[in-house]
Amino acid sequence: MNITVYKFKNGAPLHSYLQNFQSKPMPTKFTLQTLITNVLSICKKESRFDINNNNIILCGSKLTKALNVPALHIKQLKHYICKQLICVDQLSTYLCLPNNRSTTSSNKQ
């Protein structure tokens, strides 16, 4: 399995938006899942979900500026976030099985 690591493009408005919610500086590199989780957490804290459809995020002025959209479905969040990111690294991870067997085809029985 590969894990892709990203950083913000220079001047990305989402970076500034998220900095306002962090008690310490944001890491310069992160996974997309971490970033999505952070945005969703802020939306939950600020009650940004539509009361009639909790899959819709009503952005408000600051998040609208950060994502350049006034409202979106949670499935669209990845799209709007990725517009502001640059891929910086792809890390390979290995699933370990008991007795140090890996999941490679040569070791499958």
Residue pairs with C-beta under 8 A, 6 or more apart in sequence:
1 92
1 93
1 94
1 95
2 90
2 91
2 92
2 93
3 31
3 90
3 91
3 92
3 93
4 31
4 32
4 87
4 89
4 90
4 91
5 29
5 30
5 31
5 87
5 88
5 89
5 90
5 91
6 29
6 30
6 31
6 32
6 35
6 85
6 86
6 87
6 88
7 28
7 29
7 30
7 85
7 86
7 88
8 14
8 15
8 84
8 85
8 86
9 84
9 85
9 86
12 84
12 85
13 65
13 66
13 67
13 68
13 84
14 39
14 66
14 67
14 81
14 84
15 26
15 84
16 66
17 62
17 63
17 65
17 66
18 26
18 35
18 38
18 39
18 42
18 66
19 25
19 26
20 62
21 38
21 42
29 88
29 89
32 78
32 81
32 82
32 85
35 81
35 85
36 77
36 78
36 81
39 77
39 81
40 74
40 77
42 48
42 63
43 49
43 57
43 63
46 60
48 57
48 58
48 59
48 60
48 63
49 55
49 56
49 57
49 58
50 56
50 57
50 58
50 71
55 73
55 74
55 75
56 71
56 72
56 73
56 74
57 63
57 71
57 72
57 73
57 74
57 77
58 70
58 71
59 66
59 67
59 69
59 70
59 71
59 72
64 70
67 80
67 81
68 80
68 83
69 76
69 80
72 80
94 102
94 103
95 102
95 103
96 102
97 103
101 107
